[in-house]
Amino acid sequence: MSVSHSTALPVTVRCAFCLTMNRVDLARAGQGPRCGECKRPILLDRPVHAGAEDMEETIRSASVPVLVDFYADWCGPCRAMAPAIDALAGEQVGRVLVLKVDTDRDPGAAARYGIRGIPTLIAFEDGREVRRHVGMADPATLKTLAGIA
């Protein structure tokens, strides 16, 4: 299913380079959105790294489902699952936004969402949690979590 360019799909995401929050139209993600401050590209064809504050704003502002991967760099299952999560983000640009939250760097976000084990994936729609999965997930499970299967 292709995204209609006449229908805006807004979301607010943090620039990975200068950390400025930017409102981006996901319907135009293929046109290479750039940060309003530093003018560097905002790459939405891969997971967007987020912390507690920008994660909350991104989830609230998203006009598409948001899949959040709570992970840690040392976690073997998290590393093993990363290519499938990366692929989902690339394949579903404009339909799903994938966020990654490092539970070691942001334990407050992990506590707020009751993360007891990693990897934990939580899907949000209209700012609310709608699905959750703890542990390894194959590509089909990721699509189901993201609400596209």
JOCORPE-V314517 format. One record per residue. N is the residue number from 1. SS is DSSP state (~ for helix, > for strand, _ for the rest). PHI is phi in radians with two decimals (NA if undefined). D_FIRST is the distance of its C-alpha to the first C-alpha in Angstrom with 1 decimal. Layout:
BEGIN
n: (N | N)
ss: (SS | SS)
phi: (PHI | PHI)
d_first: (D_FIRST | D_FIRST)
END
This chain:
BEGIN
n: (1 | 2 | 3 | 4 | 5 | 6 | 7 | 8 | 9 | 10 | 11 | 12 | 13 | 14 | 15 | 16 | 17 | 18 | 19 | 20 | 21 | 22 | 23 | 24 | 25 | 26 | 27 | 28 | 29 | 30 | 31 | 32 | 33 | 34 | 35 | 36 | 37 | 38 | 39 | 40 | 41 | 42 | 43 | 44 | 45 | 46 | 47 | 48 | 49 | 50 | 51 | 52 | 53 | 54 | 55 | 56 | 57 | 58 | 59 | 60 | 61 | 62 | 63 | 64 | 65 | 66 | 67 | 68 | 69 | 70 | 71 | 72 | 73 | 74 | 75 | 76 | 77 | 78 | 79 | 80 | 81 | 82 | 83 | 84 | 85 | 86 | 87 | 88 | 89 | 90 | 91 | 92 | 93 | 94 | 95 | 96 | 97 | 98 | 99 | 100 | 101 | 102 | 103 | 104 | 105 | 106 | 107 | 108 | 109 | 110 | 111 | 112 | 113 | 114 | 115 | 116 | 117 | 118 | 119 | 120 | 121 | 122 | 123 | 124 | 125 | 126 | 127 | 128 | 129 | 130 | 131 | 132 | 133 | 134 | 135 | 136 | 137 | 138 | 139 | 140 | 141 | 142 | 143 | 144 | 145 | 146 | 147 | 148 | 149)
ss: (_ | _ | _ | _ | _ | _ | _ | _ | _ | > | > | > | > | > | _ | _ | _ | _ | _ | _ | > | > | > | > | > | ~ | ~ | ~ | ~ | ~ | ~ | _ | _ | > | _ | _ | _ | _ | _ | _ | > | _ | _ | _ | _ | _ | _ | > | > | _ | _ | ~ | ~ | ~ | ~ | ~ | ~ | ~ | ~ | ~ | ~ | _ | _ | _ | > | > | > | > | > | > | > | _ | _ | _ | _ | ~ | ~ | ~ | ~ | ~ | ~ | ~ | ~ | ~ | ~ | ~ | ~ | ~ | ~ | ~ | ~ | _ | _ | _ | _ | > | > | > | > | > | > | > | _ | _ | _ | _ | ~ | ~ | ~ | ~ | ~ | ~ | _ | _ | _ | _ | _ | _ | _ | > | > | > | > | > | > | _ | _ | > | > | > | > | > | > | > | _ | _ | _ | _ | ~ | ~ | ~ | ~ | ~ | ~ | ~ | ~ | _ | _ | _)
phi: (NA | -1.63 | -1.50 | -1.25 | -1.37 | -1.49 | -1.91 | -1.25 | -2.22 | -1.29 | -2.71 | -1.92 | -2.31 | -1.54 | -1.14 | -1.21 | -1.65 | -1.88 | 1.24 | -1.33 | -1.34 | -2.28 | -1.54 | -2.18 | -1.65 | -1.12 | -1.15 | -1.99 | -1.04 | -1.20 | -1.57 | 1.30 | -1.06 | -2.20 | -1.12 | -1.18 | -1.64 | -1.72 | 1.20 | -1.40 | -1.20 | -1.79 | -1.61 | -1.87 | -1.60 | -2.59 | -1.05 | -1.73 | -1.30 | -2.44 | -1.93 | -0.99 | -1.18 | -1.29 | -1.06 | -1.05 | -1.13 | -1.11 | -1.07 | -1.12 | -1.54 | -1.27 | -1.67 | -2.23 | -1.04 | -2.09 | -1.88 | -1.86 | -1.76 | -1.55 | -2.53 | -2.51 | -1.06 | -1.40 | -1.39 | -1.02 | -1.05 | -1.10 | -1.15 | -1.15 | -1.48 | -0.94 | -1.06 | -1.21 | -1.20 | -1.04 | -1.11 | -1.03 | -1.05 | -1.19 | -1.32 | -1.97 | -0.95 | 1.57 | -1.93 | -2.50 | -1.92 | -1.86 | -1.97 | -2.12 | -2.18 | -1.39 | -1.21 | -1.33 | -1.38 | -2.36 | -1.11 | -1.12 | -1.16 | -1.08 | -1.15 | -1.03 | -1.76 | 1.11 | -1.34 | -1.93 | -2.65 | -2.21 | -1.25 | -2.18 | -2.01 | -2.19 | -1.76 | -2.13 | -2.37 | 0.91 | 1.40 | -2.06 | -1.17 | -2.10 | -2.62 | -2.55 | -2.47 | -1.96 | 1.80 | -1.06 | -2.43 | -1.44 | -0.97 | -1.14 | -1.15 | -1.06 | -1.13 | -1.10 | -1.03 | -1.31 | 1.39 | -2.06 | -1.72)
d_first: (0.0 | 3.8 | 6.6 | 9.3 | 12.5 | 14.7 | 13.9 | 15.7 | 14.7 | 18.2 | 19.7 | 23.2 | 23.7 | 26.9 | 27.6 | 28.5 | 31.3 | 33.2 | 31.8 | 31.2 | 28.6 | 26.0 | 23.6 | 20.3 | 17.3 | 14.2 | 12.2 | 14.8 | 15.1 | 14.6 | 17.7 | 19.9 | 21.1 | 24.8 | 27.3 | 29.3 | 32.4 | 32.6 | 30.0 | 28.6 | 24.9 | 22.9 | 20.8 | 17.7 | 16.3 | 19.0 | 20.5 | 22.6 | 26.1 | 27.5 | 30.7 | 31.6 | 31.8 | 28.7 | 26.7 | 27.8 | 27.0 | 23.5 | 22.7 | 24.2 | 22.5 | 18.9 | 16.4 | 13.9 | 15.2 | 17.7 | 18.8 | 22.4 | 24.2 | 27.9 | 29.7 | 32.9 | 33.7 | 36.4 | 34.2 | 33.7 | 30.9 | 29.1 | 29.5 | 28.5 | 25.2 | 24.4 | 22.7 | 20.1 | 19.6 | 19.4 | 16.8 | 14.6 | 15.1 | 14.3 | 11.1 | 9.7 | 11.2 | 10.4 | 9.1 | 12.4 | 15.8 | 18.2 | 21.9 | 24.9 | 28.3 | 31.4 | 33.6 | 36.7 | 36.2 | 35.1 | 36.9 | 36.8 | 33.0 | 33.5 | 36.3 | 34.5 | 31.7 | 34.2 | 33.0 | 35.6 | 34.1 | 31.6 | 28.9 | 27.6 | 24.0 | 23.4 | 20.2 | 20.5 | 18.8 | 20.5 | 23.2 | 24.2 | 24.2 | 22.2 | 22.4 | 24.7 | 25.4 | 28.6 | 29.1 | 27.2 | 23.6 | 21.8 | 18.1 | 17.2 | 19.3 | 17.7 | 14.2 | 16.0 | 17.9 | 15.0 | 13.7 | 10.4 | 12.2)
END
